[in-house]
Each structure stands twice: as structure tokens, then as C-alpha cells.
Amino acid sequence: MLPQYAKQEYLRMEDELEAIAKDHRNEPLQRMTAALQCARHTLDRLMDHLNRNPFRDKQEEILFFKSVKPRFYCHYIFEVMLYNLVSGAPLGDPQLLRAYYLDELRFIQRDFRQQSFLYQYFRLGATELDELYFVRAVAVQSVLIPEVPDLDKVFSTSGDYLFSRFMAGEMLQEYIAHALAGIGQPERAVYSRPGKNRPPLKWTGESVNAVEMGYGIWLSEQLNHGEASLADIMYWLSESLDVDLSKHTNRFEEIKERKIVSPTKFIDHMREGIRRHINDLNGLPPLQNRRAKRHNKMG
């Protein structure tokens, strides 16, 4: 019941945050204020639901504070980080702006290094210390966890804030990578097919399919001899295909959690389409027909 409710609330929050970002594109203070209010109200609804529907066991509690709540809370932290980034950015000189963004990236990486043990625990999906970090009212030695803000003991654990901050830091890295790629660039020119009155090419499939393709390009090292970063590839696809991939980290979590269908559902679909096309060009019957014919001959 809780996962389904949380998923509905998350999708609603994402839609609201995207609308806020669009409406206040050049108004960082107004964006932050509205976004924080949206995230806070969503977290309040989540807490109210939890009060009315307590966890059934410890594993459900761990899952919530390790994976569910941070997906919401990270947006609250990210909006504050983004406001500080944008409001402190130098105006005018592209070189100063580039240096500023690079310094901010180094600051984020330094923060990750300072929390290297917990950040690696987060990145690797480790589970050995989950009962220390993601169960309420468990005392954790300061050597295992750094100082964190005062927490609501009913709705927080020692680890969920840090996991939320790690997610927010990665989101900010993606934002900065996109901003760096856009410095000194003219307004986006959308590629269109030759000829007059042809509409520009636009991705009309599900955005999660574009995310799957982007990860495939990144992991197979197809761009810049494998030196292109994931954030740069997602930005390139976003610009080229006119599709919003700013939440690609979250969408990849959905891909990872696929149970019934293949994690590479879209790439599998592409491969099968290419095979069918090649068979058509070669005059071959569909695969299932060939198998049936072989079976009949063997019979």
C-alpha cells in the first residue's frame, strides 16, 4: 500500500516541480520558495499516510527510509543548493562563469570524499548497516555517521538525510554539467529533415526509453572514445531529441527495479526490430515460422 501511494505522490510532486521550474525559469528566489513549499507539503502528506498506516515490519521501515523518503527529500535539498549556485554565479564573463561552475563541482566532490564511507555505501547499494542507518530510534556512534541537522525522530533516521543529500549533490552535478555545456553556445538549433515545411525531429516515445539508450551509449563508450560523461550524454540527447532527461537518475532507478520485463526492455525491442527488418530484406520468414518449419521437418 505504501509503495503505491508513494509512487503516486512522487509523480505528482515531479509534475508540480517541473511546472514551477518552467514558470520561474529566470526567478531563482521565487522558484526555490515555491519548490520548497511543494516538497514540504508532499513530505507532510507522506508522513500523515505513514501515521495512519504504520510499517508492517523492520524491512519495510528500512526500505522507506533508505529508498523512498530520500527520493522526495533530495528535491528539497537540491532546490536550496540550486538557489545558492545560481544566485552566486558571476555575470558577463564566460571564463569566470566556467571557473565558478568547476569550483562548485570540486566542492561537491570534496563533500562526497569527506563522507567517503557512507557515499560508497550509498553508491554500491550495500545493506550490512541498514539496521543502524535506517531504523528509527537507533543510536549510531558519531564515528559512523557525521553530524546531521536535528531530526524528527518519528519521520527520520540517522541515514535518510545523508542519502537525500547525496542524491541532491548528484542532481546538482548534472545541472552544472548541463550549464557548462551551454556556456557560450547560441540558442539551440533543432535538427530538422531536409525540405520545406518539415517539422523538427522530436522524441515522442517514453522518456525512460531515451534514458535507457543514453546509459547504453555511456556504458558502451561510444562517444569521445569513452571519455564523455553520463551527464554530457544525457544533455546531448535532450538537446538533439527535444526530450526532458533532467531526471535521468530517477528514471534509471525505475529501470533497475523492473521485475516482470527485462531491464533492457527498449534496447531488446530495438534489437528485435532490426532483426525483423534484416530478415525482411533477406526474404526470410519470421523466426517463429522458421522454427515451426524445422519442427515439422523433424516430425
C-alpha positions in Angstrom: 0.0 0.0 0.0 2.8 2.4 1.0 4.9 1.9 -2.2 1.9 2.6 -4.5 0.9 5.7 -2.5 4.5 7.0 -2.5 4.8 6.4 -6.3 1.6 8.4 -6.9 2.8 11.2 -4.7 6.2 11.3 -6.3 4.8 11.6 -9.8 2.5 14.4 -8.7 5.4 16.2 -7.0 7.6 15.8 -10.1 4.9 17.3 -12.2 4.5 20.3 -9.9 8.2 20.9 -9.6 8.6 20.8 -13.4 5.8 23.4 -13.7 7.4 25.6 -11.1 10.8 25.4 -12.8 9.2 26.4 -16.1 7.1 29.3 -14.6 10.0 30.7 -12.6 12.8 30.0 -15.1 14.5 33.3 -14.5 13.3 33.9 -10.9 15.5 31.8 -8.7 14.1 33.0 -5.4 10.5 32.5 -6.4 11.4 29.1 -7.8 13.1 28.0 -4.6 10.2 29.3 -2.4 7.5 27.5 -4.5 9.6 24.3 -4.9 10.3 24.0 -1.1 6.7 24.5 -0.4 5.7 21.8 -2.8 8.3 19.3 -1.5 7.3 20.1 2.1 3.6 19.6 1.5 4.4 16.3 -0.2 6.5 15.1 2.7 3.8 16.1 5.1 1.2 14.0 3.2 3.7 11.1 3.2 4.1 11.4 6.9 0.4 11.6 7.5 -0.1 8.5 5.4 2.6 6.7 7.4 1.0 7.7 10.7 -2.3 6.1 9.5 -0.6 3.1 8.0 2.4 2.0 10.2 5.2 -0.2 8.9 4.4 -3.9 9.0 8.0 -4.9 9.9 11.5 -3.6 10.1 12.3 -4.4 6.5 9.5 -2.1 5.3 10.8 0.6 7.6 14.4 0.2 6.2 13.1 0.3 2.6 11.1 3.5 3.3 13.9 5.5 4.9 16.6 4.2 2.6 14.9 4.4 -0.8 11.5 6.1 -0.6 11.9 9.1 1.6 15.2 10.3 0.1 13.7 10.4 -3.4 11.3 13.1 -2.0 13.6 14.9 0.4 16.5 15.2 -2.1 14.4 17.7 -4.1 14.0 19.9 -1.0 17.8 19.9 -0.5 18.5 20.3 -4.2 16.4 23.4 -4.6 18.3 25.1 -1.8 21.6 24.1 -3.4 20.4 25.3 -6.8 19.4 28.7 -5.5 22.8 29.2 -3.8 24.5 28.1 -7.1 22.5 30.4 -9.3 22.5 33.4 -7.0 26.3 33.3 -6.6 27.1 32.9 -10.3 29.1 35.7 -11.9 27.5 37.6 -14.7 29.0 38.6 -18.1 32.4 36.8 -18.5 32.1 33.2 -19.8 35.5 32.3 -18.4 34.6 33.5 -14.9 31.4 31.5 -15.1 33.1 28.4 -16.3 35.7 28.7 -13.4 32.8 29.2 -11.0 31.0 26.1 -12.1 34.2 24.0 -12.0 34.8 25.2 -8.4 31.3 24.2 -7.5 31.8 20.7 -9.0 35.0 20.3 -6.9 33.2 21.4 -3.8 30.5 18.7 -4.4 33.2 16.1 -5.0 35.0 17.2 -1.8 31.8 16.8 0.2 31.4 13.2 -1.2 35.1 12.4 -0.3 34.6 13.7 3.2 31.7 11.2 3.6 33.5 8.6 1.5 32.4 5.6 3.6 28.7 6.5 3.6 28.8 7.7 0.0 30.3 4.4 -1.2 27.7 2.6 0.9 25.1 4.7 -1.0 26.6 4.1 -4.4 27.1 0.4 -4.0 23.7 -0.3 -2.6 25.2 -2.0 0.5 22.9 -3.4 3.1 25.2 -4.6 6.0 24.5 -1.5 8.2 20.9 -0.8 7.2 19.5 -1.5 10.7 21.8 1.2 12.1 21.2 3.8 9.5 17.5 3.3 8.5 15.7 2.3 11.6 14.3 4.9 13.9 15.5 5.5 17.5 18.7 3.6 16.9 21.8 5.3 18.4 24.7 5.5 16.0 28.3 6.3 17.1 29.5 9.6 15.7 32.4 7.9 14.1 30.0 6.0 11.8 27.9 9.0 10.8 28.7 12.7 10.7 26.7 15.4 12.4 23.3 16.0 10.8 20.6 18.5 11.4 18.1 17.9 14.3 15.8 15.2 13.1 12.1 14.4 13.6 12.5 11.1 15.4 9.2 9.9 14.2 9.8 10.6 10.5 13.6 10.4 10.2 16.6 8.1 10.8 20.3 8.8 11.1 20.9 7.9 7.4 18.0 9.1 5.3 19.1 12.8 5.5 22.6 11.9 4.2 21.3 9.7 1.4 19.0 12.6 0.4 21.9 14.9 0.4 24.0 12.5 -1.8 21.1 12.4 -4.3 20.8 16.2 -4.3 24.5 16.6 -4.8 24.4 14.3 -7.8 21.4 16.2 -9.2 23.4 19.4 -8.8 26.4 17.9 -10.6 24.1 17.1 -13.6 22.7 20.6 -13.6 26.3 22.1 -13.6 27.4 19.7 -16.4 24.5 21.0 -18.5 25.3 24.6 -17.6 28.9 24.1 -18.5 28.0 22.6 -21.9 25.8 25.7 -22.6 28.3 28.4 -21.9 29.0 30.5 -25.0 26.6 28.4 -27.1 24.0 30.0 -29.3 20.3 29.3 -28.8 19.5 25.6 -29.5 19.0 24.9 -33.2 16.8 21.8 -33.5 17.9 19.5 -36.3 15.2 19.1 -39.0 15.0 17.0 -42.1 15.8 18.5 -45.5 13.0 20.1 -47.4 10.5 22.8 -46.7 7.7 22.7 -44.1 9.1 19.7 -42.4 8.6 19.6 -38.6 11.8 19.2 -36.4 12.6 15.8 -35.2 11.3 15.2 -31.7 11.4 12.2 -29.3 7.8 11.1 -28.9 8.4 7.8 -27.2 8.6 7.3 -23.5 11.4 9.4 -21.9 12.5 6.3 -19.9 13.4 4.7 -23.3 15.7 7.6 -24.1 17.3 7.2 -20.7 17.9 3.5 -21.3 19.5 4.4 -24.7 21.7 7.1 -23.0 23.0 4.7 -20.4 23.7 2.2 -23.2 25.8 4.8 -25.1 27.6 5.7 -22.0 28.4 2.2 -20.8 29.5 1.1 -24.2 31.8 4.1 -24.5 30.6 5.2 -28.0 31.3 8.9 -27.6 34.6 10.7 -27.4 36.5 7.4 -27.1 34.6 6.7 -23.9 35.5 10.0 -22.2 32.0 11.6 -22.5 30.3 11.8 -19.1 26.8 10.4 -18.5 25.6 13.9 -17.8 27.0 15.2 -21.1 25.4 12.4 -23.0 22.0 13.0 -21.4 22.3 16.7 -22.2 23.2 15.9 -25.8 20.3 13.6 -26.2 17.9 16.1 -24.5 19.0 18.8 -26.9 19.1 16.6 -30.0 15.8 14.9 -29.4 13.9 17.7 -27.7 13.1 15.5 -24.7 13.5 16.3 -21.0 16.0 13.9 -19.4 16.9 16.0 -16.4 15.6 13.3 -14.1 17.5 10.5 -15.7 18.9 9.3 -12.4 15.4 8.7 -11.1 14.3 7.1 -14.3 17.2 4.7 -14.2 16.1 3.7 -10.7 12.8 2.6 -12.4 14.8 0.6 -15.0 16.7 -1.1 -12.2 13.5 -2.1 -10.4 11.9 -3.8 -13.4 10.9 -7.3 -12.3 8.5 -8.6 -14.9 10.0 -7.2 -18.0 13.7 -7.1 -19.0 15.8 -4.2 -17.5 16.8 -3.5 -21.1 13.2 -3.6 -22.5 13.7 -0.8 -25.0 17.1 -2.0 -26.3 15.7 -5.5 -26.6 12.8 -4.1 -28.6 15.2 -2.2 -30.9 17.3 -5.3 -31.5 14.2 -7.4 -32.4 13.1 -4.7 -34.8 16.5 -4.7 -36.5 16.4 -8.4 -36.8 12.9 -8.4 -38.3 14.0 -5.7 -40.8 17.1 -7.7 -41.9 15.0 -10.9 -42.3 12.5 -9.0 -44.4 15.3 -7.6 -46.6 16.8 -11.1 -47.0 13.4 -12.6 -47.7 13.4 -14.8 -44.6 10.2 -15.8 -42.9 9.6 -14.7 -39.3 11.7 -16.5 -36.7 8.6 -18.4 -35.2 7.7 -19.6 -38.7 11.2 -20.9 -39.3 11.1 -22.8 -36.0 7.7 -24.3 -36.9 9.0 -25.5 -40.3 12.1 -27.1 -38.6 9.9 -28.8 -36.1 7.6 -30.1 -38.9 10.6 -31.5 -40.8 11.9 -33.2 -37.7 8.5 -34.7 -37.1 
